[in-house]
Amino acid sequence: MKKKKNLLIALSGIVLILIGFYLIKAIADPQMIMKTLPYLCIGLGCGLFGDGLGEYISKKAIESDPKLAKQIEIDTKDERNIMIGNMAKAKGFDMMLYVYSALLLTFALMGISYTVIIPMVIAYLFVVGYSIYHRTKIEKSF
Amino acid sequence: MKNRLEEIRKEKGIKQEELATALEVSRQTIGSLENDRYNPSILLAFRIAKYFNMTIEDIFIYEEEEQ
């Protein structure tokens, strides 16, 4: 069932790619959203195709090798691997905060339009707020 | 935290891979435990002790100065 779902995702990716290429060829003088929509379709299609096919192949490989499936399950559930993954994610998040705020400051100094800066600030604050929310939620659960 | 895992494992003639499979952890975790680079969760410590039919204190050595 899940394998079928992955194949469907891959197939919808191919359809999106084809639609994207068709739109590029069919519309000679694109206006407004049609300037970017075909490329968006191709990008999204490639992502869906890669993800769907990758998952399908990996599930097929796991199915034919139960030993490999068990090893993958052990590696995924291994407490040290989980800890390493969480530590790496935390480091990445810390770095993202620095990089993102530096980027915001640069954009502000460059005099970029408020329509760009304000959504970026909102996104930044949302991510920080989300992190604080989960910290209090996790603290309550222990 | 220091431990006697390597010593006990070798005494029993068990390979790292075999111990890892029995405890359902990666071989790297066993390696890190034996090199004192990683302190296990209390659950894993209990699983290790149960596997060797010992107590946690027989395998893991608590040192006050670590705190």
N, CA and C atoms of all chains as a GROMACS GRO file, in nm:
protein
  627
    1MET      N    1   0.084  -0.122   0.000
    1MET     CA    2   0.000   0.000   0.000
    1MET      C    3   0.088   0.127   0.000
    2LYS      N    4   0.185   0.126   0.092
    2LYS     CA    5   0.273   0.242   0.101
    2LYS      C    6   0.360   0.256  -0.024
    3LYS      N    7   0.398   0.138  -0.080
    3LYS     CA    8   0.480   0.140  -0.201
    3LYS      C    9   0.402   0.201  -0.317
    4LYS      N   10   0.271   0.167  -0.321
    4LYS     CA   11   0.185   0.222  -0.425
    4LYS      C   12   0.178   0.374  -0.409
    5LYS      N   13   0.168   0.418  -0.284
    5LYS     CA   14   0.160   0.562  -0.255
    5LYS      C   15   0.286   0.633  -0.305
    6ASN      N   16   0.402   0.568  -0.282
    6ASN     CA   17   0.528   0.627  -0.326
    6ASN      C   18   0.536   0.635  -0.479
    7LEU      N   19   0.485   0.530  -0.544
    7LEU     CA   20   0.486   0.531  -0.691
    7LEU      C   21   0.393   0.642  -0.743
    8LEU      N   22   0.279   0.658  -0.674
    8LEU     CA   23   0.185   0.765  -0.714
    8LEU      C   24   0.249   0.903  -0.698
    9ILE      N   25   0.324   0.920  -0.588
    9ILE     CA   26   0.394   1.048  -0.565
    9ILE      C   27   0.493   1.073  -0.678
   10ALA      N   28   0.571   0.967  -0.713
   10ALA     CA   29   0.670   0.978  -0.822
   10ALA      C   30   0.601   1.012  -0.954
   11LEU      N   31   0.488   0.946  -0.976
   11LEU     CA   32   0.412   0.968  -1.100
   11LEU      C   33   0.358   1.111  -1.106
   12SER      N   34   0.304   1.159  -0.994
   12SER     CA   35   0.252   1.297  -0.993
   12SER      C   36   0.366   1.396  -1.016
   13GLY      N   37   0.488   1.359  -0.971
   13GLY     CA   38   0.605   1.442  -0.996
   13GLY      C   39   0.633   1.452  -1.145
   14ILE      N   40   0.627   1.336  -1.215
   14ILE     CA   41   0.652   1.335  -1.360
   14ILE      C   42   0.546   1.421  -1.431
   15VAL      N   43   0.419   1.405  -1.387
   15VAL     CA   44   0.310   1.483  -1.449
   15VAL      C   45   0.336   1.633  -1.431
   16LEU      N   46   0.377   1.671  -1.310
   16LEU     CA   47   0.404   1.813  -1.284
   16LEU      C   48   0.519   1.864  -1.371
   17ILE      N   49   0.624   1.783  -1.386
   17ILE     CA   50   0.739   1.822  -1.470
   17ILE      C   51   0.691   1.844  -1.615
   18LEU      N   52   0.610   1.748  -1.665
   18LEU     CA   53   0.560   1.759  -1.802
   18LEU      C   54   0.472   1.883  -1.819
   19ILE      N   55   0.385   1.910  -1.718
   19ILE     CA   56   0.301   2.029  -1.724
   19ILE      C   57   0.390   2.154  -1.730
   20GLY      N   58   0.495   2.154  -1.647
   20GLY     CA   59   0.587   2.268  -1.643
   20GLY      C   60   0.649   2.293  -1.780
   21PHE      N   61   0.702   2.186  -1.842
   21PHE     CA   62   0.766   2.201  -1.974
   21PHE      C   63   0.663   2.242  -2.080
   22TYR      N   64   0.542   2.185  -2.068
   22TYR     CA   65   0.437   2.219  -2.165
   22TYR      C   66   0.404   2.370  -2.155
   23LEU      N   67   0.393   2.418  -2.031
   23LEU     CA   68   0.360   2.561  -2.012
   23LEU      C   69   0.469   2.651  -2.068
   24ILE      N   70   0.595   2.610  -2.051
   24ILE     CA   71   0.706   2.690  -2.104
   24ILE      C   72   0.696   2.699  -2.256
   25LYS      N   73   0.669   2.583  -2.319
   25LYS     CA   74   0.662   2.577  -2.466
   25LYS      C   75   0.535   2.646  -2.518
   26ALA      N   76   0.422   2.625  -2.448
   26ALA     CA   77   0.292   2.667  -2.500
   26ALA      C   78   0.269   2.818  -2.490
   27ILE      N   79   0.320   2.878  -2.383
   27ILE     CA   80   0.292   3.022  -2.364
   27ILE      C   81   0.412   3.103  -2.414
   28ALA      N   82   0.388   3.174  -2.522
   28ALA     CA   83   0.497   3.248  -2.587
   28ALA      C   84   0.535   3.372  -2.506
   29ASP      N   85   0.435   3.444  -2.459
   29ASP     CA   86   0.462   3.568  -2.385
   29ASP      C   87   0.394   3.561  -2.246
   30PRO      N   88   0.458   3.492  -2.151
   30PRO     CA   89   0.393   3.474  -2.020
   30PRO      C   90   0.381   3.606  -1.942
   31GLN      N   91   0.269   3.620  -1.874
   31GLN     CA   92   0.245   3.738  -1.792
   31GLN      C   93   0.220   3.696  -1.647
   32MET      N   94   0.248   3.790  -1.556
   32MET     CA   95   0.221   3.769  -1.412
   32MET      C   96   0.272   3.633  -1.361
   33ILE      N   97   0.179   3.556  -1.299
   33ILE     CA   98   0.217   3.429  -1.234
   33ILE      C   99   0.267   3.324  -1.332
   34MET      N  100   0.224   3.336  -1.459
   34MET     CA  101   0.266   3.237  -1.560
   34MET      C  102   0.415   3.245  -1.590
   35LYS      N  103   0.479   3.355  -1.545
   35LYS     CA  104   0.624   3.368  -1.564
   35LYS      C  105   0.698   3.268  -1.475
   36THR      N  106   0.643   3.245  -1.356
   36THR     CA  107   0.713   3.157  -1.260
   36THR      C  108   0.649   3.020  -1.243
   37LEU      N  109   0.518   3.011  -1.270
   37LEU     CA  110   0.445   2.885  -1.246
   37LEU      C  111   0.508   2.762  -1.313
   38PRO      N  112   0.547   2.770  -1.443
   38PRO     CA  113   0.606   2.650  -1.505
   38PRO      C  114   0.731   2.601  -1.432
   39TYR      N  115   0.816   2.694  -1.390
   39TYR     CA  116   0.940   2.656  -1.321
   39TYR      C  117   0.910   2.600  -1.182
   40LEU      N  118   0.804   2.656  -1.120
   40LEU     CA  119   0.760   2.605  -0.990
   40LEU      C  120   0.712   2.460  -1.006
   41CYS      N  121   0.638   2.436  -1.114
   41CYS     CA  122   0.588   2.300  -1.143
   41CYS      C  123   0.705   2.205  -1.162
   42ILE      N  124   0.806   2.248  -1.238
   42ILE     CA  125   0.922   2.161  -1.263
   42ILE      C  126   0.997   2.132  -1.132
   43GLY      N  127   1.017   2.237  -1.054
   43GLY     CA  128   1.089   2.221  -0.926
   43GLY      C  129   1.016   2.126  -0.834
   44LEU      N  130   0.887   2.152  -0.815
   44LEU     CA  131   0.805   2.068  -0.727
   44LEU      C  132   0.798   1.925  -0.781
   45GLY      N  133   0.784   1.914  -0.914
   45GLY     CA  134   0.777   1.782  -0.978
   45GLY      C  135   0.904   1.702  -0.955
   46CYS      N  136   1.020   1.768  -0.971
   46CYS     CA  137   1.147   1.700  -0.949
   46CYS      C  138   1.156   1.650  -0.804
   47GLY      N  139   1.115   1.737  -0.710
   47GLY     CA  140   1.118   1.700  -0.568
   47GLY      C  141   1.030   1.579  -0.541
   48LEU      N  142   0.907   1.582  -0.591
   48LEU     CA  143   0.812   1.472  -0.569
   48LEU      C  144   0.862   1.344  -0.634
   49PHE      N  145   0.915   1.357  -0.756
   49PHE     CA  146   0.965   1.240  -0.829
   49PHE      C  147   1.081   1.175  -0.753
   50GLY      N  148   1.176   1.258  -0.712
   50GLY     CA  149   1.294   1.206  -0.639
   50GLY      C  150   1.254   1.141  -0.509
   51ASP      N  151   1.169   1.209  -0.434
   51ASP     CA  152   1.126   1.158  -0.303
   51ASP      C  153   1.049   1.027  -0.319
   52GLY      N  154   0.951   1.027  -0.410
   52GLY     CA  155   0.867   0.909  -0.431
   52GLY      C  156   0.947   0.789  -0.476
   53LEU      N  157   1.033   0.810  -0.575
   53LEU     CA  158   1.112   0.699  -0.631
   53LEU      C  159   1.216   0.649  -0.530
   54GLY      N  160   1.278   0.745  -0.459
   54GLY     CA  161   1.377   0.709  -0.357
   54GLY      C  162   1.316   0.622  -0.249
   55GLU      N  163   1.200   0.664  -0.200
   55GLU     CA  164   1.130   0.587  -0.096
   55GLU      C  165   1.091   0.449  -0.148
   56TYR      N  166   1.045   0.446  -0.274
   56TYR     CA  167   1.002   0.318  -0.335
   56TYR      C  168   1.120   0.221  -0.344
   57ILE      N  169   1.233   0.273  -0.393
   57ILE     CA  170   1.350   0.186  -0.408
   57ILE      C  171   1.400   0.137  -0.273
   58SER      N  172   1.403   0.229  -0.174
   58SER     CA  173   1.454   0.188  -0.043
   58SER      C  174   1.361   0.085   0.021
   59LYS      N  175   1.229   0.102   0.005
   59LYS     CA  176   1.135   0.004   0.062
   59LYS      C  177   1.149  -0.131  -0.007
   60LYS      N  178   1.172  -0.127  -0.137
   60LYS     CA  179   1.188  -0.251  -0.215
   60LYS      C  180   1.316  -0.325  -0.168
   61ALA      N  181   1.423  -0.248  -0.146
   61ALA     CA  182   1.549  -0.308  -0.101
   61ALA      C  183   1.533  -0.369   0.038
   62ILE      N  184   1.462  -0.296   0.125
   62ILE     CA  185   1.442  -0.345   0.262
   62ILE      C  186   1.358  -0.473   0.262
   63GLU      N  187   1.258  -0.476   0.178
   63GLU     CA  188   1.167  -0.591   0.170
   63GLU      C  189   1.240  -0.720   0.132
   64SER      N  190   1.336  -0.704   0.038
   64SER     CA  191   1.405  -0.824  -0.010
   64SER      C  192   1.519  -0.866   0.083
   65ASP      N  193   1.552  -0.785   0.182
   65ASP     CA  194   1.660  -0.819   0.273
   65ASP      C  195   1.618  -0.792   0.418
   66PRO      N  196   1.560  -0.892   0.486
   66PRO     CA  197   1.512  -0.871   0.623
   66PRO      C  198   1.623  -0.833   0.721
   67LYS      N  199   1.745  -0.883   0.693
   67LYS     CA  200   1.859  -0.852   0.781
   67LYS      C  201   1.889  -0.701   0.775
   68LEU      N  202   1.886  -0.649   0.652
   68LEU     CA  203   1.911  -0.506   0.631
   68LEU      C  204   1.800  -0.424   0.697
   69ALA      N  205   1.676  -0.473   0.685
   69ALA     CA  206   1.562  -0.403   0.746
   69ALA      C  207   1.579  -0.394   0.896
   70LYS      N  208   1.624  -0.504   0.958
   70LYS     CA  209   1.644  -0.507   1.104
   70LYS      C  210   1.754  -0.410   1.144
   71GLN      N  211   1.864  -0.410   1.064
   71GLN     CA  212   1.977  -0.321   1.092
   71GLN      C  213   1.935  -0.175   1.083
   72ILE      N  214   1.855  -0.144   0.981
   72ILE     CA  215   1.807  -0.006   0.964
   72ILE      C  216   1.718   0.033   1.082
   73GLU      N  217   1.633  -0.061   1.125
   73GLU     CA  218   1.545  -0.034   1.240
   73GLU      C  219   1.628  -0.008   1.365
   74ILE      N  220   1.732  -0.091   1.386
   74ILE     CA  221   1.819  -0.073   1.503
   74ILE      C  222   1.889   0.062   1.496
   75ASP      N  223   1.945   0.095   1.379
   75ASP     CA  224   2.017   0.223   1.364
   75ASP      C  225   1.925   0.342   1.385
   76THR      N  226   1.799   0.330   1.341
   76THR     CA  227   1.704   0.441   1.357
   76THR      C  228   1.665   0.459   1.503
   77LYS      N  229   1.649   0.346   1.573
   77LYS     CA  230   1.604   0.354   1.712
   77LYS      C  231   1.718   0.366   1.812
   78ASP      N  232   1.841   0.352   1.764
   78ASP     CA  233   1.958   0.356   1.852
   78ASP      C  234   1.964   0.487   1.928
   79GLU      N  235   1.971   0.480   2.062
   79GLU     CA  236   1.963   0.601   2.144
   79GLU      C  237   2.078   0.698   2.119
   80ARG      N  238   2.197   0.642   2.089
   80ARG     CA  239   2.312   0.730   2.063
   80ARG      C  240   2.292   0.803   1.930
   81ASN      N  241   2.242   0.731   1.829
   81ASN     CA  242   2.215   0.794   1.700
   81ASN      C  243   2.110   0.904   1.713
   82ILE      N  244   2.005   0.877   1.794
   82ILE     CA  245   1.899   0.977   1.815
   82ILE      C  246   1.959   1.101   1.882
   83MET      N  247   2.045   1.077   1.984
   83MET     CA  248   2.106   1.189   2.056
   83MET      C  249   2.195   1.272   1.962
   84ILE      N  250   2.273   1.203   1.880
   84ILE     CA  251   2.362   1.272   1.784
   84ILE      C  252   2.278   1.355   1.686
   85GLY      N  253   2.170   1.294   1.636
   85GLY     CA  254   2.080   1.365   1.543
   85GLY      C  255   2.021   1.490   1.606
   86ASN      N  256   1.977   1.476   1.732
   86ASN     CA  257   1.916   1.591   1.801
   86ASN      C  258   2.018   1.701   1.828
   87MET      N  259   2.140   1.659   1.865
   87MET     CA  260   2.245   1.759   1.891
   87MET      C  261   2.280   1.834   1.762
   88ALA      N  262   2.289   1.759   1.650
   88ALA     CA  263   2.322   1.822   1.522
   88ALA      C  264   2.211   1.919   1.481
   89LYS      N  265   2.084   1.876   1.504
   89LYS     CA  266   1.971   1.963   1.470
   89LYS      C  267   1.975   2.091   1.555
   90ALA      N  268   2.008   2.076   1.684
   90ALA     CA  269   2.015   2.192   1.773
   90ALA      C  270   2.124   2.289   1.726
   91LYS      N  271   2.239   2.236   1.688
   91LYS     CA  272   2.349   2.320   1.638
   91LYS      C  273   2.305   2.391   1.509
   92GLY      N  274   2.240   2.316   1.422
   92GLY     CA  275   2.191   2.374   1.297
   92GLY      C  276   2.091   2.485   1.322
   93PHE      N  277   2.002   2.464   1.420
   93PHE     CA  278   1.902   2.566   1.454
   93PHE      C  279   1.970   2.692   1.507
   94ASP      N  280   2.067   2.674   1.597
   94ASP     CA  281   2.141   2.789   1.652
   94ASP      C  282   2.207   2.868   1.540
   95MET      N  283   2.270   2.794   1.447
   95MET     CA  284   2.339   2.860   1.336
   95MET      C  285   2.239   2.932   1.247
   96MET      N  286   2.124   2.868   1.224
   96MET     CA  287   2.022   2.930   1.140
   96MET      C  288   1.976   3.064   1.199
   97LEU      N  289   1.964   3.070   1.332
   97LEU     CA  290   1.922   3.195   1.395
   97LEU      C  291   2.022   3.307   1.366
   98TYR      N  292   2.153   3.275   1.377
   98TYR     CA  293   2.256   3.376   1.350
   98TYR      C  294   2.253   3.418   1.203
   99VAL      N  295   2.250   3.319   1.114
   99VAL     CA  296   2.256   3.346   0.970
   99VAL      C  297   2.132   3.427   0.927
  100TYR      N  298   2.018   3.384   0.976
  100TYR     CA  299   1.892   3.449   0.938
  100TYR      C  300   1.891   3.594   0.987
  101SER      N  301   1.935   3.616   1.113
  101SER     CA  302   1.932   3.754   1.163
  101SER      C  303   2.035   3.840   1.089
  102ALA      N  304   2.149   3.783   1.052
  102ALA     CA  305   2.248   3.859   0.975
  102ALA      C  306   2.190   3.897   0.838
  103LEU      N  307   2.117   3.801   0.780
  103LEU     CA  308   2.054   3.826   0.649
  103LEU      C  309   1.948   3.936   0.660
  104LEU      N  310   1.870   3.930   0.770
  104LEU     CA  311   1.766   4.032   0.791
  104LEU      C  312   1.828   4.170   0.805
  105LEU      N  313   1.937   4.176   0.883
  105LEU     CA  314   2.005   4.304   0.906
  105LEU      C  315   2.060   4.358   0.773
  106THR      N  316   2.119   4.268   0.694
  106THR     CA  317   2.174   4.308   0.563
  106THR      C  318   2.063   4.363   0.474
  107PHE      N  319   1.951   4.293   0.468
  107PHE     CA  320   1.838   4.337   0.385
  107PHE      C  321   1.787   4.473   0.431
  108ALA      N  322   1.780   4.491   0.565
  108ALA     CA  323   1.730   4.618   0.619
  108ALA      C  324   1.825   4.731   0.579
  109LEU      N  325   1.957   4.706   0.590
  109LEU     CA  326   2.056   4.809   0.556
  109LEU      C  327   2.058   4.839   0.406
  110MET      N  328   2.023   4.738   0.327
  110MET     CA  329   2.019   4.758   0.181
  110MET      C  330   1.895   4.836   0.137
  111GLY      N  331   1.805   4.856   0.230
  111GLY     CA  332   1.682   4.930   0.199
  111GLY      C  333   1.582   4.849   0.118
  112ILE      N  334   1.584   4.719   0.138
  112ILE     CA  335   1.487   4.631   0.069
  112ILE      C  336   1.345   4.663   0.120
  113SER      N  337   1.248   4.645   0.034
  113SER     CA  338   1.110   4.679   0.065
  113SER      C  339   1.059   4.610   0.192
  114TYR      N  340   0.971   4.683   0.265
  114TYR     CA  341   0.912   4.628   0.388
  114TYR      C  342   0.828   4.503   0.358
  115THR      N  343   0.775   4.495   0.235
  115THR     CA  344   0.691   4.378   0.200
  115THR      C  345   0.774   4.249   0.200
  116VAL      N  346   0.906   4.265   0.189
  116VAL     CA  347   0.993   4.147   0.196
  116VAL      C  348   1.041   4.127   0.340
  117ILE      N  349   1.086   4.240   0.402
  117ILE     CA  350   1.147   4.228   0.534
  117ILE      C  351   1.045   4.185   0.641
  118ILE      N  352   0.925   4.244   0.638
  118ILE     CA  353   0.828   4.213   0.745
  118ILE      C  354   0.788   4.064   0.746
  119PRO      N  355   0.756   4.003   0.630
  119PRO     CA  356   0.726   3.858   0.637
  119PRO      C  357   0.846   3.776   0.686
  120MET      N  358   0.968   3.822   0.651
  120MET     CA  359   1.087   3.750   0.697
  120MET      C  360   1.101   3.760   0.849
  121VAL      N  361   1.073   3.881   0.903
  121VAL     CA  362   1.080   3.899   1.049
  121VAL      C  363   0.973   3.812   1.116
  122ILE      N  364   0.852   3.811   1.057
  122ILE     CA  365   0.744   3.729   1.113
  122ILE      C  366   0.784   3.581   1.112
  123ALA      N  367   0.844   3.537   1.001
  123ALA     CA  368   0.888   3.396   0.992
  123ALA      C  369   0.993   3.366   1.098
  124TYR      N  370   1.087   3.460   1.116
  124TYR     CA  371   1.194   3.443   1.216
  124TYR      C  372   1.133   3.430   1.355
  125LEU      N  373   1.041   3.525   1.388
  125LEU     CA  374   0.978   3.524   1.520
  125LEU      C  375   0.892   3.400   1.539
  126PHE      N  376   0.828   3.353   1.432
  126PHE     CA  377   0.746   3.232   1.440
  126PHE      C  378   0.832   3.112   1.479
  127VAL      N  379   0.949   3.101   1.413
  127VAL     CA  380   1.038   2.988   1.442
  127VAL      C  381   1.087   2.993   1.586
  128VAL      N  382   1.124   3.116   1.632
  128VAL     CA  383   1.171   3.131   1.770
  128VAL      C  384   1.056   3.098   1.867
  129GLY      N  385   0.937   3.150   1.838
  129GLY     CA  386   0.820   3.124   1.921
  129GLY      C  387   0.786   2.975   1.925
  130TYR      N  388   0.800   2.910   1.812
  130TYR     CA  389   0.771   2.766   1.802
  130TYR      C  390   0.868   2.686   1.892
  131SER      N  391   0.993   2.730   1.889
  131SER     CA  392   1.095   2.664   1.971
  131SER      C  393   1.063   2.683   2.120
  132ILE      N  394   1.025   2.807   2.159
  132ILE     CA  395   0.993   2.835   2.300
  132ILE      C  396   0.869   2.755   2.343
  133TYR      N  397   0.769   2.749   2.254
  133TYR     CA  398   0.646   2.675   2.284
  133TYR      C  399   0.678   2.528   2.312
  134HIS      N  400   0.764   2.469   2.227
  134HIS     CA  401   0.796   2.328   2.247
  134HIS      C  402   0.883   2.306   2.370
  135ARG      N  403   0.965   2.405   2.402
  135ARG     CA  404   1.046   2.392   2.523
  135ARG      C  405   0.957   2.382   2.646
  136THR      N  406   0.857   2.474   2.655
  136THR     CA  407   0.766   2.471   2.773
  136THR      C  408   0.681   2.343   2.769
  137LYS      N  409   0.638   2.304   2.650
  137LYS     CA  410   0.555   2.182   2.639
  137LYS      C  411   0.634   2.058   2.684
  138ILE      N  412   0.759   2.049   2.638
  138ILE     CA  413   0.841   1.933   2.673
  138ILE      C  414   0.876   1.935   2.822
  139GLU      N  415   0.903   2.058   2.875
  139GLU     CA  416   0.935   2.070   3.018
  139GLU      C  417   0.820   2.018   3.103
  140LYS      N  418   0.697   2.048   3.060
  140LYS     CA  419   0.579   2.003   3.138
  140LYS      C  420   0.562   1.852   3.132
  141SER      N  421   0.606   1.792   3.020
  141SER     CA  422   0.585   1.648   3.005
  141SER      C  423   0.687   1.563   3.080
  142PHE      N  424   0.792   1.625   3.133
  142PHE     CA  425   0.893   1.548   3.210
  142PHE      C  426   0.884   1.579   3.359
  143MET      N  427   3.157   0.857   3.279
  143MET     CA  428   3.144   0.739   3.364
  143MET      C  429   3.222   0.622   3.303
  144LYS      N  430   3.303   0.561   3.390
  144LYS     CA  431   3.382   0.446   3.341
  144LYS      C  432   3.298   0.317   3.349
  145ASN      N  433   3.339   0.221   3.268
  145ASN     CA  434   3.267   0.093   3.275
  145ASN      C  435   3.359  -0.023   3.240
  146ARG      N  436   3.311  -0.143   3.275
  146ARG     CA  437   3.391  -0.264   3.251
  146ARG      C  438   3.334  -0.345   3.136
  147LEU      N  439   3.263  -0.277   3.048
  147LEU     CA  440   3.191  -0.349   2.942
  147LEU      C  441   3.283  -0.430   2.852
  148GLU      N  442   3.393  -0.368   2.809
  148GLU     CA  443   3.484  -0.436   2.717
  148GLU      C  444   3.543  -0.562   2.783
  149GLU      N  445   3.586  -0.540   2.908
  149GLU     CA  446   3.647  -0.650   2.985
  149GLU      C  447   3.547  -0.767   3.001
  150ILE      N  448   3.424  -0.733   3.039
  150ILE     CA  449   3.321  -0.837   3.061
  150ILE      C  450   3.286  -0.906   2.929
  151ARG      N  451   3.272  -0.825   2.823
  151ARG     CA  452   3.237  -0.880   2.692
  151ARG      C  453   3.343  -0.978   2.643
  152LYS      N  454   3.471  -0.938   2.660
  152LYS     CA  455   3.580  -1.025   2.614
  152LYS      C  456   3.590  -1.153   2.698
  153GLU      N  457   3.562  -1.136   2.830
  153GLU     CA  458   3.560  -1.254   2.918
  153GLU      C  459   3.461  -1.358   2.870
  154LYS      N  460   3.348  -1.309   2.823
  154LYS     CA  461   3.240  -1.400   2.778
  154LYS      C  462   3.260  -1.442   2.632
  155GLY      N  463   3.360  -1.385   2.567
  155GLY     CA  464   3.390  -1.421   2.427
  155GLY      C  465   3.284  -1.376   2.329
  156ILE      N  466   3.229  -1.258   2.355
  156ILE     CA  467   3.123  -1.206   2.267
  156ILE      C  468   3.181  -1.094   2.181
  157LYS      N  469   3.142  -1.093   2.054
  157LYS     CA  470   3.188  -0.985   1.964
  157LYS      C  471   3.100  -0.861   1.986
  158GLN      N  472   3.158  -0.745   1.950
  158GLN     CA  473   3.082  -0.619   1.960
  158GLN      C  474   2.952  -0.627   1.881
  159GLU      N  475   2.960  -0.686   1.761
  159GLU     CA  476   2.842  -0.696   1.673
  159GLU      C  477   2.732  -0.781   1.736
  160GLU      N  478   2.776  -0.891   1.800
  160GLU     CA  479   2.678  -0.981   1.864
  160GLU      C  480   2.609  -0.911   1.980
  161LEU      N  481   2.688  -0.840   2.060
  161LEU     CA  482   2.630  -0.768   2.174
  161LEU      C  483   2.534  -0.661   2.126
  162ALA      N  484   2.577  -0.590   2.021
  162ALA     CA  485   2.492  -0.484   1.964
  162ALA      C  486   2.359  -0.540   1.916
  163THR      N  487   2.365  -0.653   1.846
  163THR     CA  488   2.241  -0.715   1.795
  163THR      C  489   2.152  -0.760   1.911
  164ALA      N  490   2.213  -0.819   2.013
  164ALA     CA  491   2.134  -0.867   2.126
  164ALA      C  492   2.067  -0.752   2.201
  165LEU      N  493   2.137  -0.640   2.211
  165LEU     CA  494   2.083  -0.524   2.285
  165LEU      C  495   2.001  -0.431   2.195
  166GLU      N  496   1.999  -0.462   2.066
  166GLU     CA  497   1.929  -0.380   1.966
  166GLU      C  498   1.978  -0.235   1.965
  167VAL      N  499   2.112  -0.222   1.965
  167VAL     CA  500   2.176  -0.091   1.948
  167VAL      C  501   2.279  -0.106   1.836
  168SER      N  502   2.333   0.008   1.789
  168SER     CA  503   2.433  -0.002   1.682
  168SER      C  504   2.567  -0.048   1.740
  169ARG      N  505   2.652  -0.103   1.653
  169ARG     CA  506   2.784  -0.146   1.698
  169ARG      C  507   2.867  -0.027   1.746
  170GLN      N  508   2.842   0.089   1.682
  170GLN     CA  509   2.914   0.211   1.721
  170GLN      C  510   2.882   0.251   1.865
  171THR      N  511   2.758   0.225   1.906
  171THR     CA  512   2.718   0.258   2.044
  171THR      C  513   2.798   0.173   2.142
  172ILE      N  514   2.813   0.044   2.109
  172ILE     CA  515   2.893  -0.044   2.196
  172ILE      C  516   3.038   0.006   2.201
  173GLY      N  517   3.091   0.044   2.085
  173GLY     CA  518   3.228   0.096   2.078
  173GLY      C  519   3.244   0.221   2.163
  174SER      N  520   3.149   0.311   2.152
  174SER     CA  521   3.156   0.436   2.228
  174SER      C  522   3.144   0.411   2.378
  175LEU      N  523   3.058   0.315   2.414
  175LEU     CA  524   3.044   0.281   2.556
  175LEU      C  525   3.175   0.226   2.610
  176GLU      N  526   3.235   0.136   2.532
  176GLU     CA  527   3.360   0.074   2.578
  176GLU      C  528   3.475   0.174   2.588
  177ASN      N  529   3.470   0.277   2.506
  177ASN     CA  530   3.576   0.379   2.511
  177ASN      C  531   3.543   0.492   2.606
  178ASP      N  532   3.438   0.478   2.684
  178ASP     CA  533   3.392   0.579   2.782
  178ASP      C  534   3.357   0.712   2.717
  179ARG      N  535   3.322   0.706   2.589
  179ARG     CA  536   3.285   0.831   2.521
  179ARG      C  537   3.136   0.860   2.534
  180TYR      N  538   3.060   0.758   2.568
  180TYR     CA  539   2.914   0.774   2.574
  180TYR      C  540   2.859   0.709   2.700
  181ASN      N  541   2.773   0.784   2.772
  181ASN     CA  542   2.706   0.728   2.889
  181ASN      C  543   2.567   0.681   2.847
  182PRO      N  544   2.534   0.555   2.874
  182PRO     CA  545   2.404   0.504   2.826
  182PRO      C  546   2.288   0.557   2.909
  183SER      N  547   2.169   0.547   2.852
  183SER     CA  548   2.048   0.580   2.928
  183SER      C  549   2.032   0.473   3.035
  184ILE      N  550   1.950   0.502   3.134
  184ILE     CA  551   1.929   0.405   3.242
  184ILE      C  552   1.868   0.276   3.185
  185LEU      N  553   1.785   0.289   3.083
  185LEU     CA  554   1.721   0.171   3.023
  185LEU      C  555   1.825   0.081   2.956
  186LEU      N  556   1.916   0.144   2.881
  186LEU     CA  557   2.020   0.064   2.814
  186LEU      C  558   2.113   0.002   2.917
  187ALA      N  559   2.144   0.077   3.024
  187ALA     CA  560   2.230   0.024   3.130
  187ALA      C  561   2.166  -0.100   3.192
  188PHE      N  562   2.035  -0.094   3.214
  188PHE     CA  563   1.963  -0.210   3.269
  188PHE      C  564   1.966  -0.327   3.171
  189ARG      N  565   1.948  -0.296   3.040
  189ARG     CA  566   1.947  -0.402   2.940
  189ARG      C  567   2.084  -0.473   2.935
  190ILE      N  568   2.191  -0.391   2.944
  190ILE     CA  569   2.327  -0.447   2.942
  190ILE      C  570   2.347  -0.537   3.064
  191ALA      N  571   2.306  -0.484   3.182
  191ALA     CA  572   2.323  -0.561   3.306
  191ALA      C  573   2.244  -0.692   3.299
  192LYS      N  574   2.122  -0.684   3.247
  192LYS     CA  575   2.037  -0.804   3.238
  192LYS      C  576   2.099  -0.905   3.142
  193TYR      N  577   2.155  -0.854   3.033
  193TYR     CA  578   2.215  -0.944   2.933
  193TYR      C  579   2.329  -1.025   2.994
  194PHE      N  580   2.412  -0.957   3.077
  194PHE     CA  581   2.526  -1.027   3.138
  194PHE      C  582   2.492  -1.090   3.272
  195ASN      N  583   2.364  -1.080   3.312
  195ASN     CA  584   2.320  -1.135   3.440
  195ASN      C  585   2.396  -1.072   3.557
  196MET      N  586   2.412  -0.943   3.553
  196MET     CA  587   2.488  -0.872   3.656
  196MET      C  588   2.406  -0.752   3.701
  197THR      N  589   2.460  -0.677   3.797
  197THR     CA  590   2.391  -0.553   3.835
  197THR      C  591   2.459  -0.438   3.759
  198ILE      N  592   2.391  -0.324   3.754
  198ILE     CA  593   2.448  -0.208   3.684
  198ILE      C  594   2.581  -0.168   3.747
  199GLU      N  595   2.585  -0.176   3.881
  199GLU     CA  596   2.707  -0.136   3.953
  199GLU      C  597   2.826  -0.228   3.920
  200ASP      N  598   2.796  -0.351   3.881
  200ASP     CA  599   2.905  -0.444   3.844
  200ASP      C  600   2.972  -0.399   3.713
  201ILE      N  601   2.895  -0.331   3.630
  201ILE     CA  602   2.947  -0.294   3.496
  201ILE      C  603   2.989  -0.147   3.492
  202PHE      N  604   2.906  -0.060   3.546
  202PHE     CA  605   2.934   0.084   3.538
  202PHE      C  606   2.988   0.136   3.671
  203ILE      N  607   3.092   0.217   3.660
  203ILE     CA  608   3.159   0.267   3.780
  203ILE      C  609   3.129   0.416   3.796
  204TYR      N  610   3.056   0.446   3.901
  204TYR     CA  611   3.021   0.586   3.927
  204TYR      C  612   3.135   0.654   4.000
  205GLU      N  613   3.178   0.770   3.948
  205GLU     CA  614   3.287   0.843   4.013
  205GLU      C  615   3.236   0.979   4.056
  206GLU      N  616   3.252   1.006   4.186
  206GLU     CA  617   3.197   1.128   4.246
  206GLU      C  618   3.250   1.255   4.180
  207GLU      N  619   3.382   1.255   4.148
  207GLU     CA  620   3.446   1.377   4.095
  207GLU      C  621   3.390   1.423   3.960
  208GLU      N  622   3.319   1.333   3.891
  208GLU     CA  623   3.261   1.370   3.762
  208GLU      C  624   3.162   1.484   3.775
  209GLN      N  625   3.092   1.487   3.892
  209GLN     CA  626   2.990   1.589   3.915
  209GLN      C  627   3.056   1.724   3.939
   0.00000   0.00000   0.00000
